[in-house]
């Protein structure tokens, strides 16, 4: 019989199949849709149906939490949805503007852009609060001393700080006045060399980086830290500085950037050499603003920044005094302003006094001048003089006329023949009585009448009121004139 050889059995390979996703329960889908809407995503109509809009929204939510973005409504995703929706509702009720991972809104997109402007990596600013956004927020909070916790969320207070920090970058570069030193000269030389090599960028760490950070702070673009480590906040501050300086915002300190940045230090120990000009922020400018204010000019906020309002006040002062209208406060102009302030207090004394002309005391000696110094109603001519001087910036608190006369004699300003507007005038109604002074007032003006020198005065408690009177210089009742130094 012939031998029959059996055919070899060829193993069959099973045809691969794509797993068919299990369609979730419509009630569960509807619950997920509602949670997605609460979190700010758009799943379409809340009807329990798995649609393209629902799947897209679910993928976005999953991605924000770092879950597999497969669009499948599994147990882990559902738990995150429920937790997120509960959190959103809680903070919506509290109205605390709290936002964190798993939320989406146009408001969050604004926050992402602000974080990015400060230099923090948020990825794509798409309005979805992801874990990447949370990490950027943590870095931001760590850089802000006023935000003590390291949470990855934002609420009303931290959002306000974020908004303010970004707003601080929206200005022209400023300059600070600091005393020159050999160490600063050496640091600047090292920084120039590093800038030429292109090594001053994120990740670098050196004394040159610390110098860059200090210059950025002086320019008004605060990197928050001056440790010498070129971090993301330093890069953000640098890009803002470059943009405001008309440079390409590369985030790298090259030779051009360093040349511009170096100007943020005015290496001088003198307050007005070189002259104070637009863009300087220093204690020297603050002192000048105070002088301008006392001279009757409005420099705006007394904050040490030579801004456009300060410039306008300087030019107004220059115009009034027929000076060169360059809007700069140099050494000579500063000296003149100081001299003017010393003499100008007299006009302020009289401005205050004139406001009370016609005032009559209430009851017996009732007046606001004694009350200003915390005293009860009393004979108030000296209180009136003290009040007017104090309001003009010359502190004086002397209720007794003999003591007031003695102060004038002690400070070397007492005289009998040379009165000036704003001077204190002392009276002795009974010469030789033994009492040196019995009344006082203020010299408003000095004039001549019939060839003789006269004064016009403003006196408090003259007939129980504030009145104008006139006297001939040399009148025996006048015990002298003087002022407060």
C-alpha positions in Angstrom: 0.0 0.0 0.0 1.2 3.4 -0.8 2.4 5.4 2.2 0.4 8.6 2.7 2.4 11.4 4.0 0.2 13.8 6.1 0.2 17.4 5.1 1.8 19.7 7.6 -0.5 21.8 9.6 0.1 25.5 9.0 -0.7 27.6 12.1 -3.2 30.4 11.4 -2.5 33.9 12.7 -5.6 35.5 14.2 -6.7 38.7 12.4 -6.1 41.7 14.7 -9.2 43.6 15.7 -9.7 47.1 17.1 -11.3 47.0 20.5 -14.7 48.5 20.4 -15.1 51.0 23.2 -17.9 50.4 25.5 -20.6 53.0 25.2 -21.1 54.5 28.6 -24.4 54.8 30.3 -26.4 57.8 29.0 -27.0 58.9 32.6 -23.3 58.9 33.3 -22.6 60.8 30.0 -25.1 63.4 31.0 -23.5 63.8 34.4 -20.1 64.1 32.7 -21.5 66.7 30.3 -22.8 68.8 33.2 -19.5 68.6 35.0 -17.6 69.6 31.8 -19.9 72.6 31.4 -19.3 73.6 35.0 -15.5 73.4 34.5 -15.8 75.7 31.4 -15.6 73.1 28.6 -18.1 72.8 25.8 -19.5 69.3 25.4 -22.5 70.4 23.4 -26.0 69.8 24.5 -26.4 68.1 27.9 -28.4 65.2 26.6 -26.5 62.0 27.6 -25.2 61.4 24.0 -21.6 60.8 23.1 -21.0 63.4 20.4 -17.9 64.8 18.7 -18.2 67.9 20.9 -18.4 65.8 24.0 -15.4 63.7 23.0 -13.3 66.8 22.2 -14.2 68.5 25.5 -13.4 65.3 27.4 -10.0 65.0 25.7 -9.2 68.6 26.7 -10.2 67.9 30.3 -8.2 64.7 30.4 -5.1 66.4 29.0 -5.4 69.3 31.5 -5.1 66.7 34.3 -2.3 64.7 32.6 -4.6 61.7 32.0 -4.5 59.7 28.8 -6.4 62.0 26.4 -8.4 59.2 24.7 -11.9 60.7 25.0 -13.1 57.6 27.0 -15.3 58.2 30.0 -13.5 55.8 32.4 -13.8 55.7 36.2 -10.6 57.8 36.8 -11.8 60.5 34.4 -15.2 60.6 35.9 -13.8 61.0 39.4 -11.7 63.9 38.3 -14.7 65.5 36.6 -16.8 65.2 39.8 -14.1 66.6 42.0 -13.4 69.5 39.7 -17.0 70.4 39.3 -17.5 70.3 43.1 -14.5 72.6 43.5 -15.7 75.1 40.9 -19.1 75.3 42.5 -17.6 75.9 45.9 -15.5 78.8 44.8 -18.2 80.2 42.6 -20.3 80.5 45.7 -17.4 82.1 47.6 -16.8 84.5 44.8 -13.1 84.4 45.4 -12.0 84.1 41.7 -10.3 80.8 42.4 -9.0 78.8 39.3 -7.0 75.7 39.1 -6.3 72.6 37.1 -9.2 71.2 35.0 -10.9 74.5 34.2 -11.2 76.4 30.9 -12.2 80.0 30.2 -11.2 83.2 28.4 -10.2 84.6 31.8 -7.7 81.8 32.2 -6.2 82.6 28.8 -5.5 86.1 30.0 -3.8 84.7 33.1 -1.7 82.4 30.9 -0.6 85.3 28.7 0.4 87.3 31.8 2.4 84.4 33.2 4.1 84.1 29.8 4.9 87.8 29.8 6.7 87.4 33.1 8.7 84.6 31.6 7.0 81.5 33.0 6.4 78.5 30.7 2.7 77.9 30.3 2.9 76.1 26.9 0.1 77.2 24.5 -2.1 80.0 26.0 -5.4 78.3 25.2 -7.5 79.1 28.2 -7.1 75.6 29.7 -5.7 75.4 33.2 -3.4 72.5 32.8 -0.7 71.0 35.1 1.8 73.0 33.1 -0.1 76.1 33.9 -0.1 75.1 37.6 3.7 74.6 37.5 4.1 78.1 36.1 1.9 79.5 38.8 3.9 77.7 41.5 7.1 79.3 40.1 5.4 82.7 40.0 4.2 82.3 43.6 7.7 81.3 44.7 9.1 84.5 43.2 6.6 86.7 45.0 7.4 87.2 48.7 3.8 88.4 49.4 2.4 85.0 48.1 3.7 82.7 50.8 2.2 79.3 49.8 3.4 77.3 46.9 0.0 76.3 45.5 -0.5 75.9 41.8 -3.8 77.8 41.9 -4.8 81.4 41.6 -7.5 83.4 43.4 -8.4 87.1 43.8 -5.3 88.1 45.8 -2.7 86.2 43.7 -4.4 87.3 40.4 -4.2 90.9 41.5 -0.4 90.5 42.2 0.0 88.9 38.8 -1.8 91.7 37.1 0.2 94.3 39.0 3.5 92.6 38.2 2.8 92.6 34.5 1.6 96.2 34.6 5.0 97.2 36.2 6.7 96.2 32.9 4.7 98.7 30.8 7.0 101.7 31.0 10.1 103.2 29.5 13.4 102.1 31.1 14.3 104.0 34.3 17.6 104.9 35.9 18.9 104.9 39.5 21.6 107.0 41.1 24.2 105.0 43.0 27.6 105.9 44.3 30.4 104.7 42.0 32.9 102.1 43.2 35.8 100.0 42.0 33.8 96.8 42.5 31.0 98.1 40.3 33.5 99.1 37.5 35.0 95.6 37.7 31.5 94.0 37.5 30.5 96.1 34.5 33.7 95.1 32.7 33.0 91.4 33.4 29.4 91.8 32.2 30.5 93.5 29.0 32.8 90.6 28.3 30.1 88.0 29.0 27.7 89.9 26.8 30.1 89.9 23.9 30.4 86.1 24.2 26.6 85.6 24.3 26.7 83.6 27.5 24.2 85.7 29.5 21.0 83.7 28.9 18.6 81.4 30.7 20.5 78.7 32.6 23.7 80.8 33.2 25.0 81.5 36.7 27.6 84.1 37.5 28.3 87.4 39.1 27.7 89.0 35.7 24.2 87.6 35.7 23.6 89.1 39.2 24.9 92.4 37.8 22.4 92.2 34.9 19.6 91.4 37.4 20.5 94.5 39.5 20.5 96.7 36.4 17.1 95.3 35.3 15.7 96.1 38.8 17.2 99.6 38.5 15.5 100.0 35.1 12.2 99.1 36.6 12.0 95.5 35.3 12.3 93.6 38.5 13.5 89.9 38.1 12.6 89.4 41.7 15.9 87.6 42.5 19.5 88.9 42.1 21.2 85.6 43.0 23.2 85.4 39.8 21.1 82.5 38.4 19.5 83.4 35.0 16.0 82.0 35.6 12.8 82.3 33.6 11.7 85.5 35.5 15.0 87.1 34.6 14.4 86.2 31.0 10.9 87.7 31.1 12.2 90.9 32.7 14.9 91.1 30.1 12.6 90.6 27.1 10.3 93.4 28.5 13.3 95.7 28.9 14.5 94.9 25.3 11.0 95.6 23.9 10.8 99.0 25.7 14.3 99.9 24.6 13.6 99.3 20.9 15.7 96.1 20.9 14.7 92.6 19.7 13.3 90.7 22.6 15.6 87.7 22.5 16.0 87.1 26.2 19.8 87.1 25.7 22.1 89.9 26.9 24.2 90.8 23.9 26.5 93.8 23.5 23.7 96.1 22.3 21.4 95.1 25.2 24.2 95.6 27.8 25.0 99.0 26.4 21.3 100.0 26.9 21.0 98.3 30.3 24.2 99.8 31.7 22.5 103.2 31.5 20.1 102.2 34.3 22.9 103.0 36.8 23.8 106.7 37.2 27.2 106.3 38.9 27.3 109.5 40.9 27.2 110.4 44.6 26.0 113.9 43.8 22.3 114.6 43.7 22.2 116.7 40.5 25.5 116.0 38.7 24.7 114.7 36.1 21.4 116.6 36.1 18.2 114.9 37.1 16.1 114.2 34.0 13.1 112.3 32.7 13.3 108.6 33.7 15.4 108.8 36.8 14.1 107.2 40.0 16.0 108.1 43.1 15.9 109.7 46.6 17.5 112.8 45.0 14.5 113.1 42.6 12.1 112.6 45.6 13.8 115.5 47.4 13.5 117.7 44.3 9.8 116.8 44.0 9.2 117.9 47.6 11.0 121.2 46.9 8.8 121.8 43.8 5.7 121.0 45.8 6.7 123.5 48.5 7.3 126.1 45.9 3.8 125.7 44.6 4.4 123.5 41.6 2.7 120.1 41.1 5.2 117.3 40.3 2.4 114.7 40.8 3.0 111.8 43.1 6.0 112.3 45.4 7.6 108.9 44.6 11.1 109.7 43.4 10.3 109.0 39.7 11.1 111.9 37.4 8.1 111.4 35.1 6.1 113.6 32.8 4.4 115.4 35.6 7.7 116.1 37.3 9.0 117.4 34.0 6.1 119.8 33.6 6.6 121.1 37.1 10.3 121.6 36.4 9.6 123.5 33.2 7.0 125.6 34.9 9.5 126.6 37.6 12.1 127.4 35.0 9.6 129.6 33.1 8.6 131.5 36.2 12.3 132.2 37.1 13.4 132.8 33.5 15.8 129.9 33.4 16.7 127.7 30.5 13.7 125.5 29.9 15.5 122.2 29.4 13.4 120.3 32.0 16.5 119.2 33.9 17.5 119.8 37.5 21.3 120.5 37.5 23.4 121.6 40.5 22.8 125.3 40.1 19.0 124.9 39.6 18.8 122.6 42.6 20.7 125.2 44.8 18.3 127.9 43.6 15.2 125.8 44.4 16.6 125.2 47.9 17.1 129.0 48.4 13.7 129.7 47.1 12.1 127.3 49.6 13.9 128.9 52.5 12.4 132.3 51.5 9.1 131.0 50.2 7.7 129.9 53.6 6.9 133.5 54.2 4.3 133.7 51.4 2.7 130.4 52.7 2.5 131.9 56.2 0.6 134.8 54.8 -1.6 132.7 52.6 -2.7 130.8 55.7 -3.3 134.0 57.7 -5.4 135.6 54.9 -7.8 132.7 54.9 -8.8 133.6 58.4 -9.4 137.3 57.9 -12.7 138.2 59.5 -12.8 135.1 61.8 -14.3 136.0 65.2 -13.9 133.9 68.3 -16.8 131.8 69.6 -17.8 132.5 73.1 -14.8 133.3 75.3 -11.6 132.7 73.4 -13.1 129.8 71.3 -10.8 129.4 68.3 -9.4 126.6 66.0 -5.7 127.6 66.5 -5.5 126.7 70.2 -7.5 123.6 69.5 -5.0 122.6 66.7 -2.3 122.4 69.4 -4.5 120.5 71.8 -5.1 123.4 74.1 -8.4 124.7 75.6 -9.7 128.1 74.7 -7.2 130.8 75.7 -5.8 134.2 74.6 -4.9 133.1 71.1 -2.7 135.7 69.3 0.4 133.6 69.7 -1.5 130.4 68.8 -2.6 132.1 65.6 1.0 133.0 64.7 2.2 129.5 65.6 -0.5 127.9 63.5 0.3 129.9 60.4 4.0 129.1 60.7 3.4 125.4 61.3 1.2 125.2 58.3 4.0 126.8 56.2 6.4 124.1 57.3 8.1 126.0 60.1 7.1 124.1 63.3 6.2 126.6 66.0 4.1 126.0 69.1 4.4 128.9 71.5 1.2 130.2 73.3 3.0 132.8 75.4 4.2 136.1 73.8 7.2 136.7 76.1 8.5 133.2 75.3 7.9 133.8 71.6 9.9 137.1 71.7 12.7 135.3 73.5 12.8 132.6 70.8 13.2 135.3 68.1 16.0 136.9 70.1 17.7 133.6 70.7 17.7 132.6 67.0 19.3 135.9 65.9 16.5 137.3 63.7 15.2 139.9 66.1 15.4 143.5 64.9 13.5 146.8 65.3 14.0 148.5 61.9 14.0 145.9 59.1 10.7 144.0 58.9 9.9 141.6 56.0 6.6 140.2 54.8 6.0 137.0 56.7 7.9 138.2 59.8 6.5 137.9 63.3 5.8 141.3 64.9 5.8 141.6 68.7 4.0 144.3 70.7 4.5 145.8 74.1 1.4 147.8 74.9 2.9 149.2 78.1 6.7 149.9 77.5 8.6 149.8 80.7 5.9 147.7 82.5 8.4 144.8 82.9 6.5 142.5 80.6 8.5 142.1 77.3 5.6 141.3 75.0 1.8 141.4 75.3 0.6 140.7 71.8 1.8 139.4 68.4 0.9 139.2 64.8 2.3 138.8 61.3 3.8 141.4 58.9 1.8 141.2 55.6 3.5 144.0 53.8 6.1 146.8 54.2 5.5 150.2 52.6 6.3 153.8 52.8 3.9 156.6 53.7 4.8 160.2 54.0 8.5 159.3 53.7 8.3 156.9 56.6 8.4 153.1 56.7 5.1 151.4 57.7 3.9 147.8 58.1 0.5 146.2 57.4 -0.2 143.3 59.7 -2.6 140.4 60.1 -3.3 139.8 63.8 -5.2 137.1 65.6 -7.2 137.9 68.8 -7.3 141.6 67.8 -10.6 142.7 69.2 -11.5 138.9 69.4 -11.0 138.5 65.7 -8.4 138.2 62.9 -7.9 141.7 61.5 -5.6 143.8 59.3 -3.9 146.8 61.0 -1.1 149.3 60.1 1.8 150.7 62.2 4.7 153.0 61.7 8.0 151.3 62.0 9.5 152.9 65.1 6.2 153.0 67.0 7.2 152.5 70.7 4.6 149.8 71.1 6.5 147.6 68.6 8.8 145.3 70.6 10.5 144.0 67.4 10.4 141.8 64.3 11.8 138.3 63.6 11.1 134.9 62.2 11.8 131.2 62.8 14.9 129.7 61.2 
